[in-house]
Amino acid sequence: MAKKYNPLSIVFLGGVGEIGKNLTAIKYGEEILIVDCGSSFPTQDTPGVDLIVPDFSYLEENKDKIVGLVITHGHEDHIGGIPFLLAKIPNIPIYGSNLAIALIEHKLKEKKVNTAELNVVEAEDKIQLGSFTVEFIQVAHSIIGAFALAITTPRGLIFHTGDFKIDYTPIGNSKPVDISSFARIGNRGVLLMLGESTNVEKPGTTISEKHVGKTLDKIFMANPDKRIIIATFASNVNRVQQIISIAEKSGRKVAFSGRSMIKICEMALDMGLITMDRENLVEVEHIKDYPPEKTCIISTGSQGEPMSALTRMANGVDKIKVQDGDLIVISSSAIPGNEKAIYTVINNLYRQGAKVMYGSLEELHVSGHACREELKMMLSLIRPKFFIPVHGEYRHLKQHAKLAQDLGIPKEHIEIAEIGDVIEIKTKKMQHNDKVKAGALYVDGLGQISHELVKERRQLSNEGLIVVVCKVNKTHKILSDDYIIDTRGVDLRDEDMEEIKICMQKSFVQVDVANKPFDKTQFEQIASKKVANRIAKLTTQKPLVVPVVVFEDEIKDMYE
């Protein structure tokens, strides 16, 4: 008699159809294993938002089924949502590399979340979480301690690549990619592969991190008389180590600038992931005590983030004052959507008198993500029965799916997921089940904010604001024809003002006041909609309209 198995499903709560906020739930029967819990940066469409994290509604509804959270690596798009998840569902056991766990621990302290069970794992470790056996496989990436995951379930083996590249000559504390482990897992028979898709559009293979070191070495040798400021990702500890080693070889003191750079580098120094002569490390406030040509500043801000150290330098408001002759090196590539901010910073640095070197001029950055030939190699080694591309915008997922099909995986064995999708893995096929509630939660300095508030901010930013103050006699249920109309970002003519007054009168008539008290809220809702629609027809703008009712029988004269 054939053994009966519980259903096996993959629930996509983030990281598909987008770059960032990666969150995948693997459900077997009544048990759920979470893979990653990331965040993403705000965009021009989310004004006033500091951070975007996944909607945790599905996990909250199924919190008693969660057996653990496993982390592929410590980048923000994989761990940035954890404090917000634990605030809603405390005490989830979390497993990751030593650096990933250290970064998570720091985040939880910052957010004053103390309900975590944090566990450090190493490459080749295996853990049992309910019905899931998880093996952590070493991969190369742009951060130390990155893993692929081999997740054994009663129905079969799921292989999650995490973010990876094939680097045979890594630097620092990174280990060469473990090709033999991929082949070993492929030989076991893989039911499903979840494969990262970020660089699927790029042909060939990803360049080794060592190439950046060679470029940086040439830059230091060619500029012995300049102060050198290098902006890079704080989490790229191996890149920072290369900069430190070259600076020390050049007889320069080193300072870290930017909150995340200082935090991560101090952590990496304590953990032995960065090595240097501590006498060469200088507090950024004291770097001015040394000759400029004997200093090197390693800074945040390679993506033009508004409050980062490099942006503050460019705007002349940082403790580091850019000087004529400074050489500023941006050792990163632009995350899609950040190009304008980055070039604004570069332009402002030039205005301050600095010379700027960046990716389009020199080989100053290599990706941590696999290009097409590496993706082909991974698919060929793993040889999955079913394949779902992840970690990319929709075009990336489509192209990765086509790549898998070209390598012999049948089209009907490949699915493209979107956020909220539930894909059940059966013996002979995959099928889409009913979607779950999923999406984004927005966070600003005060905490979580609603979609409606973000929508209002977007409307204010794009379309402007109209405030209409009117007087109502509540006792006699009469609307005065005396108004104050104030606008921001909307240019109204006199005839437009008259149209607004007509809309207000029509709205007042629409409120049923014959046999019951005047309903202020109902009137404001109707008036807001009528005025907005009318202005949209007259001006093609649809501003946010805020009617304000003042009861004249309670306040004698609002104009005095």
Backbone torsions as a table, in degrees:
resi	resn	phi	psi	omega
1	MET	NA	129.7	-177.9
2	ALA	-65.2	139.0	178.8
3	LYS	-70.1	138.2	179.1
4	LYS	-93.0	136.6	179.3
5	TYR	-117.6	153.9	172.3
6	ASN	-74.9	160.1	177.6
7	PRO	-64.2	144.9	177.0
8	LEU	-119.1	122.0	-176.9
9	SER	-134.0	150.9	172.4
10	ILE	-110.6	124.4	-178.5
11	VAL	-109.6	118.6	-174.8
12	PHE	-97.4	109.4	-177.6
13	LEU	-107.5	-3.3	177.7
14	GLY	179.0	164.4	173.2
15	GLY	83.3	5.5	173.5
16	VAL	-123.0	135.4	-174.7
17	GLY	74.8	12.8	-177.7
18	GLU	-161.5	162.4	171.1
19	ILE	-102.1	116.9	177.3
20	GLY	114.8	178.5	-177.6
21	LYS	36.8	54.5	-179.6
22	ASN	-68.4	129.2	177.4
23	LEU	-160.0	116.3	179.5
24	THR	-127.0	136.3	176.0
25	ALA	-113.7	128.6	176.4
26	ILE	-105.6	120.3	-174.0
27	LYS	-114.5	122.2	173.0
28	TYR	-123.1	115.7	-177.1
29	GLY	59.4	-120.3	-179.0
30	GLU	-105.5	24.6	-179.5
31	GLU	-123.3	142.5	-179.1
32	ILE	-128.3	127.3	172.0
33	LEU	-109.1	128.4	-179.9
34	ILE	-98.0	135.2	173.8
35	VAL	-113.8	113.0	177.8
36	ASP	65.8	157.7	177.5
37	CYS	-156.7	85.3	-169.5
38	GLY	-103.6	-177.3	177.8
39	SER	-131.2	172.2	173.1
40	SER	-138.3	163.8	-177.7
41	PHE	-83.1	151.8	175.4
42	PRO	-67.4	161.2	178.6
43	THR	-123.1	-177.4	176.9
44	GLN	-63.6	-20.2	179.1
45	ASP	-83.5	-3.2	-179.0
46	THR	-127.4	66.1	-176.5
47	PRO	-62.7	138.1	177.3
48	GLY	79.7	1.3	-179.1
49	VAL	-93.3	134.1	179.3
50	ASP	-92.0	-31.3	-172.6
51	LEU	-155.7	147.3	175.9
52	ILE	-121.3	127.1	179.7
53	VAL	-125.2	164.0	-179.6
54	PRO	-67.2	156.4	170.6
55	ASP	-75.9	121.5	-175.3
56	PHE	-95.0	14.7	-173.9
57	SER	-55.5	-45.9	-178.5
58	TYR	-60.5	-43.2	-179.7
59	LEU	-68.9	-36.5	176.8
60	GLU	-62.9	-41.5	-179.8
61	GLU	-67.3	-23.1	-176.7
62	ASN	-120.6	29.5	-172.1
63	LYS	-61.7	-30.7	-179.6
64	ASP	-72.7	-10.9	-179.0
65	LYS	-95.2	-10.7	-174.4
66	ILE	-73.5	125.6	-179.9
67	VAL	-102.4	-15.9	178.4
68	GLY	167.6	170.1	178.1
69	LEU	-127.3	120.6	178.5
70	VAL	-109.4	139.3	-172.8
71	ILE	-112.0	128.0	177.6
72	THR	-74.8	-38.5	177.4
73	HIS	-169.8	175.9	-167.0
74	GLY	-96.0	20.2	175.2
75	HIS	-73.2	155.4	-176.1
76	GLU	-57.4	-36.1	-177.5
77	ASP	-73.5	1.8	177.3
78	HIS	-123.6	-17.2	179.6
79	ILE	-128.2	-8.6	-171.8
80	GLY	-64.0	-21.7	-179.2
81	GLY	-90.8	-4.3	-172.4
82	ILE	-61.2	-45.0	179.2
83	PRO	-58.3	-34.8	-178.3
84	PHE	-76.0	-33.0	174.8
85	LEU	-67.7	-45.4	-177.8
86	LEU	-69.2	-25.7	175.5
87	ALA	-65.8	-27.2	179.6
88	LYS	-95.6	-36.1	-178.4
89	ILE	-131.3	91.1	-175.2
90	PRO	-73.5	162.3	169.0
91	ASN	65.3	29.1	171.4
92	ILE	-75.0	127.1	175.8
93	PRO	-67.3	130.9	-175.2
94	ILE	-119.8	137.8	-177.3
95	TYR	-129.3	130.7	178.1
96	GLY	-166.6	178.3	179.3
97	SER	-67.7	168.2	-177.0
98	ASN	-60.2	-40.4	179.5
99	LEU	-70.2	-42.7	179.5
100	ALA	-60.0	-44.3	-179.0
101	ILE	-67.4	-38.1	177.7
102	ALA	-63.1	-41.4	178.7
103	LEU	-66.3	-40.6	178.0
104	ILE	-63.2	-44.5	-179.6
105	GLU	-58.9	-42.0	178.6
106	HIS	-64.2	-41.7	178.4
107	LYS	-60.5	-43.9	-177.8
108	LEU	-64.9	-37.1	177.0
109	LYS	-65.1	-42.3	179.1
110	GLU	-60.3	-39.5	-177.5
111	LYS	-89.7	1.9	-179.6
112	LYS	57.2	41.1	174.8
113	VAL	-105.0	117.1	-175.1
114	ASN	-123.9	34.7	-177.6
115	THR	-118.6	43.4	-175.7
116	ALA	-113.2	147.7	172.1
117	GLU	-115.9	98.9	-171.5
118	LEU	-101.6	133.7	-175.9
119	ASN	-134.3	127.6	178.4
120	VAL	-89.0	133.1	175.0
121	VAL	-124.2	161.6	177.7
122	GLU	-121.9	166.5	178.0
123	ALA	-56.0	138.4	-179.6
124	GLU	79.0	-3.3	173.8
125	ASP	-66.1	148.5	172.9
126	LYS	-124.5	136.7	177.2
127	ILE	-128.9	152.3	178.0
128	GLN	-109.7	121.9	178.0
129	LEU	-127.2	97.6	-175.1
130	GLY	61.8	-127.2	179.6
131	SER	-84.3	-0.9	-175.9
132	PHE	-100.1	132.0	168.6
133	THR	-108.9	121.5	-175.0
134	VAL	-112.7	123.3	174.3
135	GLU	-108.9	133.6	-177.6
136	PHE	-98.2	121.5	-175.4
137	ILE	-111.0	125.7	179.8
138	GLN	-61.4	129.6	170.9
139	VAL	-131.7	159.7	174.8
140	ALA	-88.6	139.0	177.6
141	HIS	-157.3	-175.5	-178.2
142	SER	-87.8	17.5	173.8
143	ILE	-144.3	145.4	178.4
144	ILE	-68.8	147.9	174.6
145	GLY	77.4	44.0	177.8
146	ALA	-100.4	139.4	-176.5
147	PHE	-127.1	147.4	155.2
148	ALA	-92.9	162.1	-175.5
149	LEU	-125.2	128.3	170.7
150	ALA	-105.8	108.7	-172.0
151	ILE	-110.3	110.3	-179.8
152	THR	-90.7	126.6	176.4
153	THR	-120.3	163.4	177.6
154	PRO	-57.9	-22.3	-179.2
155	ARG	-92.7	-12.0	-179.4
156	GLY	149.1	179.8	-174.7
157	LEU	-95.3	129.5	173.4
158	ILE	-107.1	128.7	178.0
159	PHE	-112.9	122.0	178.9
160	HIS	-111.1	117.2	-174.7
161	THR	-68.8	-21.9	-166.3
162	GLY	60.5	-165.8	173.2
163	ASP	-89.2	130.5	-173.6
164	PHE	-152.8	165.0	164.5
165	LYS	-147.5	162.1	177.8
166	ILE	-94.2	104.1	-179.0
167	ASP	-123.6	109.4	-178.0
168	TYR	-83.2	-13.8	-177.7
169	THR	-129.0	61.9	-179.6
170	PRO	-70.5	169.8	-178.0
171	ILE	-118.0	171.3	173.1
172	GLY	58.9	-131.9	-175.9
173	ASN	-87.7	0.2	179.5
174	SER	-75.5	150.6	178.4
175	LYS	-107.0	154.0	176.3
176	PRO	-59.9	150.7	-179.1
177	VAL	-60.5	139.0	-173.8
178	ASP	-92.9	77.1	-178.5
179	ILE	-60.2	-36.7	-177.4
180	SER	-63.1	-33.8	178.3
181	SER	-67.3	-38.4	177.6
182	PHE	-62.9	-44.1	179.7
183	ALA	-64.5	-40.6	178.8
184	ARG	-61.1	-43.2	-179.9
185	ILE	-66.9	-42.1	177.5
186	GLY	-59.6	-37.7	179.9
187	ASN	-68.7	-22.3	177.9
188	ARG	-72.8	-21.8	-175.4
189	GLY	94.5	111.3	-176.3
190	VAL	-106.7	122.2	179.2
191	LEU	-70.6	-46.8	-174.6
192	LEU	-142.7	137.0	171.9
193	MET	-116.8	131.3	170.4
194	LEU	-105.0	113.7	-171.2
195	GLY	-118.0	131.2	179.7
196	GLU	-66.7	146.7	-168.3
197	SER	-126.7	8.2	-168.0
198	THR	-54.1	-45.4	-173.9
199	ASN	-106.4	24.7	-176.4
200	VAL	-62.7	-23.1	180.0
201	GLU	-77.2	-12.8	-175.2
202	LYS	-96.5	123.9	-179.0
203	PRO	-72.9	168.0	173.3
204	GLY	75.6	-148.2	-178.2
205	THR	-125.1	161.5	-178.7
206	THR	-79.8	136.6	180.0
207	ILE	-69.2	146.6	178.8
208	SER	-69.5	150.3	177.1
209	GLU	-57.9	-26.0	-178.5
210	LYS	-60.2	-28.1	-179.0
211	HIS	-64.0	-36.8	178.4
212	VAL	-64.7	-41.1	178.8
213	GLY	-58.3	-41.0	179.0
214	LYS	-64.2	-41.1	178.6
215	THR	-64.0	-45.7	-179.8
216	LEU	-62.6	-39.4	179.0
217	ASP	-60.2	-43.4	178.1
218	LYS	-62.2	-39.7	-179.0
219	ILE	-63.9	-44.7	179.2
220	PHE	-63.5	-42.4	-178.4
221	MET	-66.0	-34.1	-176.5
222	ALA	-82.5	-9.3	-175.9
223	ASN	-132.4	58.4	-176.8
224	PRO	-70.7	-15.0	-175.8
225	ASP	-102.4	8.8	-175.7
226	LYS	-117.1	149.2	165.8
227	ARG	-73.4	135.0	-176.9
228	ILE	-114.2	125.1	176.5
229	ILE	-116.9	123.7	-177.6
230	ILE	-119.4	124.2	176.4
231	ALA	-102.7	131.0	178.3
232	THR	-153.1	178.3	177.6
233	PHE	-72.4	128.4	-179.4
234	ALA	-61.3	-32.4	-177.0
235	SER	-74.9	-13.3	-179.4
236	ASN	-83.7	75.8	-173.1
237	VAL	-61.1	-37.3	179.2
238	ASN	-64.6	-37.9	176.0
239	ARG	-63.8	-45.4	178.7
240	VAL	-60.9	-40.7	178.6
241	GLN	-61.5	-41.8	178.4
242	GLN	-61.7	-42.7	-179.7
243	ILE	-63.1	-44.8	-179.6
244	ILE	-60.7	-46.7	-177.6
245	SER	-61.7	-41.9	179.8
246	ILE	-68.7	-40.1	178.9
247	ALA	-63.6	-43.4	179.1
248	GLU	-64.1	-41.4	178.1
249	LYS	-60.5	-30.8	-178.9
250	SER	-87.7	3.7	178.8
251	GLY	75.1	29.7	-177.6
252	ARG	-106.1	147.3	169.0
253	LYS	-80.1	152.3	-176.0
254	VAL	-121.6	136.8	174.0
255	ALA	-131.0	144.6	175.0
256	PHE	-99.8	137.0	-179.6
257	SER	-130.7	133.9	-177.3
258	GLY	107.3	136.6	-172.4
259	ARG	-57.5	-48.9	-176.9
260	SER	-70.1	-33.4	178.1
261	MET	-64.9	-46.1	179.3
262	ILE	-62.7	-45.2	-176.9
263	LYS	-62.5	-51.5	-174.4
264	ILE	-70.0	-39.5	-178.7
265	CYS	-69.0	-38.9	175.1
266	GLU	-62.2	-40.9	178.5
267	MET	-63.6	-45.9	-178.6
268	ALA	-66.3	-35.8	176.3
269	LEU	-64.0	-44.9	-179.8
270	ASP	-64.1	-33.1	-177.7
271	MET	-87.1	-4.2	-178.8
272	GLY	79.1	11.9	178.6
273	LEU	-81.3	-21.8	170.6
274	ILE	-121.0	134.1	176.7
275	THR	-121.4	138.5	176.6
276	MET	-167.1	164.2	172.5
277	ASP	-75.1	114.2	-175.5
278	ARG	-60.5	-22.1	178.3
279	GLU	-68.1	-19.5	178.3
280	ASN	-87.6	-4.5	-180.0
281	LEU	-93.5	125.3	-174.7
282	VAL	-121.9	139.0	172.0
283	GLU	-61.7	140.1	-174.2
284	VAL	-59.6	-29.1	179.2
285	GLU	-66.2	-23.3	-175.6
286	HIS	-104.0	2.7	-177.4
287	ILE	-63.8	-24.4	180.0
288	LYS	-69.8	-14.3	-179.9
289	ASP	-77.1	-5.1	-178.3
290	TYR	-115.1	152.2	177.4
291	PRO	-57.6	136.9	-176.6
292	PRO	-53.3	-39.8	-176.8
293	GLU	-72.1	-5.3	177.7
294	LYS	-108.8	20.9	-177.8
295	THR	-131.2	155.0	173.1
296	CYS	-141.7	127.8	179.1
297	ILE	-110.7	126.7	176.8
298	ILE	-105.5	122.0	-164.3
299	SER	-128.3	157.3	166.7
300	THR	-82.0	171.5	172.3
301	GLY	109.9	13.5	-177.7
302	SER	-68.2	-12.9	178.3
303	GLN	-106.8	11.5	178.3
304	GLY	71.0	24.7	-179.5
305	GLU	-58.7	136.2	-170.0
306	PRO	-55.9	-38.9	-175.3
307	MET	-103.8	11.2	-178.0
308	SER	-73.5	163.7	-176.8
309	ALA	-61.3	-45.7	-176.9
310	LEU	-65.4	-38.9	178.1
311	THR	-64.6	-40.5	177.1
312	ARG	-64.2	-39.7	175.9
313	MET	-60.1	-45.6	-178.7
314	ALA	-61.6	-32.2	-179.6
315	ASN	-90.1	-0.3	177.4
316	GLY	74.1	22.7	-177.0
317	VAL	-119.1	11.6	-179.6
318	ASP	-96.8	162.1	175.9
319	LYS	-65.0	-25.2	172.9
320	ILE	-88.2	117.0	179.4
321	LYS	-96.4	120.5	179.3
322	VAL	-67.2	134.7	-176.5
323	GLN	-116.4	157.4	172.9
324	ASP	-56.7	131.5	177.5
325	GLY	94.3	-10.3	175.6
326	ASP	-61.8	142.2	173.8
327	LEU	-106.2	121.1	-179.5
328	ILE	-115.0	125.4	-175.8
329	VAL	-115.0	124.7	176.6
330	ILE	-102.5	104.1	-173.9
331	SER	-99.4	71.6	177.3
332	SER	-167.8	167.4	169.8
333	SER	-108.7	158.9	-175.5
334	ALA	-74.1	128.0	167.4
335	ILE	-68.7	134.0	-178.1
336	PRO	-50.2	129.1	-178.8
337	GLY	103.0	-16.2	-177.3
338	ASN	-98.6	0.5	-171.9
339	GLU	-58.2	-45.5	-176.8
340	LYS	-62.2	-43.7	-179.9
341	ALA	-63.6	-40.2	-178.9
342	ILE	-64.6	-45.9	-178.1
343	TYR	-69.8	-27.9	173.1
344	THR	-63.5	-43.7	177.3
345	VAL	-62.6	-45.1	-179.6
346	ILE	-60.3	-45.1	178.7
347	ASN	-60.2	-42.8	-178.8
348	ASN	-69.5	-32.7	175.7
349	LEU	-66.0	-40.3	175.6
350	TYR	-61.1	-40.2	178.9
351	ARG	-62.2	-29.3	179.6
352	GLN	-78.7	-6.1	177.3
353	GLY	102.2	3.2	-177.8
354	ALA	-83.7	158.8	166.1
355	LYS	-97.0	134.7	-175.0
356	VAL	-120.8	133.2	173.7
357	MET	-118.5	133.3	-177.8
358	TYR	-145.3	177.4	-165.8
359	GLY	-53.8	-37.5	-176.6
360	SER	-74.3	-10.4	179.9
361	LEU	-103.5	-30.6	-176.7
362	GLU	-141.3	163.7	175.4
363	GLU	-82.9	81.6	-172.5
364	LEU	-107.7	-0.6	-179.7
365	HIS	-154.1	143.1	169.4
366	VAL	-125.0	148.4	-175.8
367	SER	-75.1	156.1	172.2
368	GLY	-96.5	7.8	-174.3
369	HIS	-114.5	145.0	-177.5
370	ALA	-68.5	137.5	171.8
371	CYS	-88.8	-175.9	-168.9
372	ARG	-57.8	-43.9	-177.3
373	GLU	-66.0	-34.7	177.4
374	GLU	-70.8	-37.1	176.4
375	LEU	-64.7	-38.6	176.2
376	LYS	-62.3	-42.5	-179.6
377	MET	-62.1	-43.8	-178.7
378	MET	-63.1	-45.3	178.5
379	LEU	-61.9	-38.3	-178.5
380	SER	-70.0	-34.2	179.1
381	LEU	-76.4	-39.5	-175.7
382	ILE	-80.7	-37.9	177.4
383	ARG	51.2	58.7	-176.1
384	PRO	-74.7	154.0	173.3
385	LYS	-72.2	-45.1	178.5
386	PHE	-120.2	152.3	-177.8
387	PHE	-140.2	134.2	173.5
388	ILE	-130.7	115.7	175.9
389	PRO	-73.9	142.3	-179.3
390	VAL	-136.4	-180.0	175.0
391	HIS	56.6	63.1	177.2
392	GLY	179.6	162.7	172.9
393	GLU	-69.7	169.4	-171.5
394	TYR	-58.5	-37.5	-179.6
395	ARG	-64.5	-35.6	177.8
396	HIS	-65.2	-43.4	-178.8
397	LEU	-62.9	-42.0	179.7
398	LYS	-62.6	-43.7	-177.8
399	GLN	-70.0	-36.1	177.8
400	HIS	-67.8	-38.3	176.4
401	ALA	-61.4	-42.6	178.0
402	LYS	-64.0	-38.8	178.1
403	LEU	-61.2	-44.7	178.8
404	ALA	-63.0	-39.2	179.0
405	GLN	-64.8	-40.5	178.3
406	ASP	-62.5	-27.2	-179.5
407	LEU	-88.8	5.6	171.9
408	GLY	107.6	-0.9	176.1
409	ILE	-78.4	124.7	-177.3
410	PRO	-58.3	142.7	-178.3
411	LYS	-55.2	-38.1	-178.3
412	GLU	-72.8	-6.9	177.0
413	HIS	-100.3	10.0	-179.3
414	ILE	-122.1	132.6	177.7
415	GLU	-128.3	145.8	172.6
416	ILE	-108.6	125.9	-175.3
417	ALA	-102.8	153.7	170.5
418	GLU	-125.2	164.2	-175.8
419	ILE	-60.8	131.2	-177.9
420	GLY	97.6	-11.6	-179.7
421	ASP	-71.0	145.0	171.7
422	VAL	-120.9	115.5	-178.6
423	ILE	-112.3	117.2	179.7
424	GLU	-89.3	135.5	-178.7
425	ILE	-101.7	112.8	178.7
426	LYS	-106.7	179.6	-176.5
427	THR	-63.7	-41.2	-173.9
428	LYS	-114.1	-6.0	-176.6
429	LYS	-159.1	166.9	168.6
430	MET	-111.2	145.9	178.2
431	GLN	-140.2	145.2	176.1
432	HIS	-81.9	124.3	173.2
433	ASN	-97.8	-176.4	-179.9
434	ASP	-57.8	139.0	178.6
435	LYS	-68.7	157.1	174.6
436	VAL	-111.5	164.1	178.1
437	LYS	-67.1	125.2	-177.8
438	ALA	-156.5	168.9	-179.6
439	GLY	149.9	-134.3	-173.5
440	ALA	-130.8	146.6	168.6
441	LEU	-114.2	137.2	-176.5
442	TYR	-104.3	138.1	-177.1
443	VAL	-125.6	131.2	169.6
444	ASP	-122.6	-169.0	-174.3
445	GLY	-59.6	-22.0	-178.0
446	LEU	-95.8	-7.0	-178.0
447	GLY	123.5	-160.1	-177.4
448	GLN	-68.8	137.2	177.9
449	ILE	-123.4	159.0	-172.1
450	SER	-83.3	159.3	173.8
451	HIS	-59.2	-37.6	-177.9
452	GLU	-62.9	-40.7	179.7
453	LEU	-66.4	-41.3	177.3
454	VAL	-63.5	-40.0	178.5
455	LYS	-62.5	-40.3	178.5
456	GLU	-65.5	-41.8	178.2
457	ARG	-62.0	-41.4	179.0
458	ARG	-63.4	-41.2	179.6
459	GLN	-65.1	-41.5	177.1
460	LEU	-61.1	-42.6	-177.5
461	SER	-67.0	-41.3	-173.6
462	ASN	-91.3	-34.2	-168.3
463	GLU	-117.9	-16.7	178.2
464	GLY	94.4	-173.4	-173.2
465	LEU	-138.6	138.4	171.1
466	ILE	-126.6	124.0	174.6
467	VAL	-109.0	124.0	-179.8
468	VAL	-115.7	110.7	178.2
469	VAL	-97.6	126.2	-179.2
470	CYS	-132.0	159.0	179.5
471	LYS	-108.4	133.6	177.4
472	VAL	-125.4	132.4	171.5
473	ASN	-88.4	104.9	-174.3
474	LYS	-68.0	-32.9	-177.0
475	THR	-68.9	-45.8	-176.8
476	HIS	-99.0	0.3	176.9
477	LYS	54.8	56.6	-178.9
478	ILE	-126.0	133.6	174.3
479	LEU	-96.6	123.5	178.5
480	SER	-71.8	152.4	176.0
481	ASP	-93.4	17.8	178.4
482	ASP	-101.8	116.0	-173.9
483	TYR	-126.5	154.5	162.8
484	ILE	-113.2	121.5	179.3
485	ILE	-118.0	115.5	-178.2
486	ASP	-117.9	137.4	-176.9
487	THR	-126.6	151.7	171.7
488	ARG	-135.6	118.5	178.2
489	GLY	77.4	11.6	178.3
490	VAL	-130.6	126.8	-179.5
491	ASP	-101.3	105.3	-175.9
492	LEU	-106.3	141.1	174.3
493	ARG	-88.1	170.8	179.5
494	ASP	-60.4	-39.7	-178.9
495	GLU	-67.5	-28.9	175.7
496	ASP	-67.8	-38.1	177.9
497	MET	-61.5	-40.0	179.2
498	GLU	-66.0	-38.1	177.5
499	GLU	-62.1	-37.7	178.2
500	ILE	-62.6	-42.6	-179.8
501	LYS	-63.6	-39.6	177.9
502	ILE	-62.8	-42.6	178.3
503	CYS	-61.8	-38.0	179.4
504	MET	-64.8	-42.7	179.6
505	GLN	-64.4	-43.4	179.3
506	LYS	-63.4	-37.2	178.9
507	SER	-65.5	-39.8	-179.2
508	PHE	-65.3	-40.4	178.7
509	VAL	-64.2	-34.4	-177.1
510	GLN	-69.8	-23.7	178.3
511	VAL	-77.2	127.1	-178.3
512	ASP	-76.1	104.7	-179.3
513	VAL	-115.5	5.5	-174.2
514	ALA	-63.5	-48.7	-171.4
515	ASN	-120.7	13.0	179.0
516	LYS	-150.7	165.6	-177.5
517	PRO	-62.0	154.8	179.1
518	PHE	-62.3	127.4	-178.6
519	ASP	-96.7	98.1	-176.6
520	LYS	-60.8	-43.7	-177.4
521	THR	-63.6	-44.4	179.6
522	GLN	-62.1	-43.8	179.9
523	PHE	-60.7	-45.6	-178.5
524	GLU	-64.0	-37.7	178.7
525	GLN	-66.0	-45.6	-179.6
526	ILE	-65.6	-44.6	-178.1
527	ALA	-64.0	-41.7	-179.8
528	SER	-59.1	-44.4	-178.2
529	LYS	-69.0	-44.4	-177.6
530	LYS	-64.2	-45.7	-178.2
531	VAL	-65.3	-43.4	-179.5
532	ALA	-60.7	-44.4	-179.2
533	ASN	-65.7	-38.9	-179.6
534	ARG	-68.5	-43.6	179.3
535	ILE	-64.3	-35.4	178.3
536	ALA	-61.1	-38.8	179.2
537	LYS	-71.8	-33.7	-176.2
538	LEU	-81.8	-33.3	-171.0
539	THR	-124.7	-5.7	-172.7
540	THR	67.6	0.0	172.0
541	GLN	-94.3	149.5	173.5
542	LYS	-124.3	79.3	-174.9
543	PRO	-72.0	163.6	170.6
544	LEU	-74.7	124.2	-177.5
545	VAL	-109.5	125.6	-179.1
546	VAL	-120.1	99.8	172.9
547	PRO	-76.0	138.7	177.6
548	VAL	-124.6	119.0	-178.7
549	VAL	-97.8	128.6	173.6
550	VAL	-116.5	126.8	179.7
551	PHE	-84.1	111.8	-173.9
552	GLU	-71.3	-20.5	177.5
553	ASP	-83.4	-2.9	173.7
554	GLU	-106.0	-29.8	177.3
555	ILE	-122.8	121.4	-171.1
556	LYS	-61.8	-51.8	-177.0
557	ASP	-150.7	106.3	-176.8
558	MET	-72.6	-13.0	-175.1
559	TYR	-92.4	-11.5	-177.6
560	GLU	-78.6	NA	NA
